Amino acid sequence: MASLIEELITVLKQEEAVYRELLPVVEQKTQIIIRNDLTALQKITEQEQLAIEKVTALEHKRDEVIVNMGVVLSRDPRTLTLKKLISLLDRQPKEQKELTLLHDSLTKILKNLSDANLRNQSLIEQSLEMIEFNMNLIQSTRMSPGSGNYTRNAHETNAPVGRTGMFDARQ
């Protein structure tokens, strides 16, 4: 069991390191979204994807360790949360303390990541709404009756109305 606990601690430390590396990337992404820099956004999204792949592999490894711990403890691995494992380590205060610190650190980092991702999602949604508004405005002005051509007397002339569609199908 001791080796499984050490392995779990190692995996959790690796996950924590990846999340710590990801936090400034996600915060930088906020500034990129605000600047509307699509090239930089693509690059930073690729960085995020690489980090997600690392975390996914580590989560798979962590799940394997938890399953093995469940076998040793004769417990259902789905019920073995980190808090539950910490409470089971009364006879191993060093590992219990280390797992507690990792749990608290991961909780804080994941909260910060979640907040930053929600902020980025909101910014992207606002950007998309603005794009949709502008597209609708452009389309409505192109489809509006009248040409906007006026004579010297400020009366509208009967000049032909421009094409109403967004794209010229004749090209």
C-alpha positions in Angstrom: 0.0 0.0 0.0 2.9 2.4 0.8 4.2 2.2 -2.8 0.7 2.9 -4.1 0.5 6.0 -1.9 3.9 7.2 -3.1 2.9 6.6 -6.7 -0.4 8.6 -6.2 1.6 11.4 -4.6 4.0 11.4 -7.6 1.2 11.5 -10.1 -0.6 14.3 -8.2 2.6 16.4 -8.1 3.0 15.9 -11.8 -0.6 17.0 -12.4 -0.1 20.0 -10.1 3.0 21.0 -12.1 1.1 20.8 -15.4 -1.8 22.9 -14.0 0.6 25.4 -12.6 2.2 25.8 -16.1 -1.3 26.1 -17.7 -2.5 28.9 -15.4 -0.4 31.7 -16.9 -1.2 30.4 -20.4 -4.9 30.7 -19.7 -4.5 34.2 -18.2 -2.4 35.2 -21.3 -5.2 33.9 -23.4 -7.6 36.4 -21.8 -5.3 39.3 -23.1 -5.1 37.7 -26.5 -8.9 37.4 -26.7 -9.2 41.1 -25.7 -6.7 42.1 -28.4 -8.6 40.0 -30.9 -5.3 38.4 -32.1 -6.5 35.3 -33.9 -3.0 34.1 -34.8 -1.8 34.2 -31.2 -5.1 32.7 -30.1 -4.4 29.7 -32.3 -0.9 29.3 -30.9 -2.0 29.5 -27.3 -4.8 27.1 -27.9 -2.3 24.6 -29.2 -0.3 25.1 -26.0 -3.4 24.4 -24.0 -4.1 21.3 -26.0 -0.7 19.9 -25.3 -1.2 20.5 -21.5 -4.6 18.8 -21.7 -3.1 15.8 -23.3 -0.5 15.6 -20.5 -3.2 15.9 -17.8 -5.4 13.3 -19.5 -2.5 10.8 -19.4 -1.8 11.6 -15.8 -5.5 11.3 -14.9 -5.5 7.9 -16.5 -2.4 6.9 -14.5 -4.0 8.3 -11.3 -7.2 6.3 -12.0 -5.1 3.1 -12.3 -3.5 3.8 -8.9 -6.9 4.4 -7.3 -8.2 1.1 -8.7 -5.2 -0.7 -7.3 -5.7 1.0 -3.9 -9.3 -0.1 -4.0 -8.3 -3.7 -4.5 -5.8 -3.5 -1.6 -8.3 -1.8 0.7 -11.2 -4.0 -0.5 -13.2 -0.9 -1.4 -15.0 0.3 -4.5 -12.5 2.6 -6.4 -15.3 4.9 -7.4 -15.8 5.8 -3.8 -12.1 6.5 -3.1 -11.8 10.2 -3.3 -8.7 12.0 -2.3 -10.4 13.2 0.9 -11.4 9.7 1.7 -7.9 8.4 1.2 -6.5 11.2 3.4 -8.9 10.2 6.2 -7.7 6.5 5.8 -4.1 7.4 6.3 -4.3 8.0 10.1 -1.3 5.7 10.7 0.8 7.5 8.1 0.9 11.2 9.1 3.7 12.2 6.6 1.8 10.9 3.6 -1.5 12.2 5.0 0.0 15.7 5.3 1.5 15.6 1.8 -1.8 14.4 0.3 -3.7 17.1 2.2 -1.3 19.8 0.9 -1.6 18.5 -2.7 -5.4 18.4 -2.4 -5.5 22.0 -1.2 -3.1 23.2 -3.8 -4.9 21.4 -6.7 -8.3 22.7 -5.5 -6.9 26.3 -5.5 -5.3 25.9 -8.9 -8.3 24.3 -10.5 -10.6 27.0 -9.1 -8.3 29.7 -10.6 -8.2 27.8 -14.0 -12.0 27.4 -13.9 -12.5 31.1 -13.2 -10.1 32.1 -16.0 -11.8 29.7 -18.5 -15.2 31.1 -17.6 -14.0 34.6 -18.1 -12.5 33.6 -21.5 -15.7 31.9 -22.5 -17.6 35.0 -21.7 -15.3 37.2 -23.7 -15.5 34.9 -26.7 -19.3 34.8 -26.5 -19.4 38.7 -26.3 -17.1 38.8 -29.3 -19.3 36.4 -31.3 -22.4 38.5 -30.3 -20.7 41.6 -31.6 -19.7 39.9 -34.8 -23.3 38.7 -35.3 -24.6 42.2 -34.5 -22.3 43.7 -37.1 -23.2 41.1 -39.7 -26.9 41.8 -39.2 -26.3 45.5 -39.3 -24.4 45.2 -42.6 -27.0 42.9 -44.1 -29.9 45.1 -43.0 -28.3 48.2 -44.5 -27.7 46.5 -47.8 -31.3 45.2 -47.9 -32.9 48.5 -46.8 -35.2 50.2 -49.3 -33.9 53.2 -51.0 -30.5 53.8 -52.2 -29.3 56.7 -50.0 -28.7 58.8 -53.1 -30.0 62.3 -52.7 -30.3 65.3 -55.0 -29.3 68.8 -54.1 -32.7 69.4 -52.7 -32.2 66.5 -50.2 -34.9 64.4 -51.8 -34.4 60.8 -52.6 -34.0 60.0 -56.2 -35.4 57.0 -58.0 -32.0 55.5 -58.7 -31.9 51.7 -58.9 -31.5 49.9 -55.6 -28.2 48.0 -55.2 -28.2 44.2 -55.0 -29.9 42.9 -51.9 -27.8 39.8 -51.3 -24.6 39.5 -49.3 -22.7 37.9 -52.1 -22.8 38.6 -55.8 -23.8 35.3 -57.5 -22.9 36.7 -60.9 -19.2 36.6 -60.3 
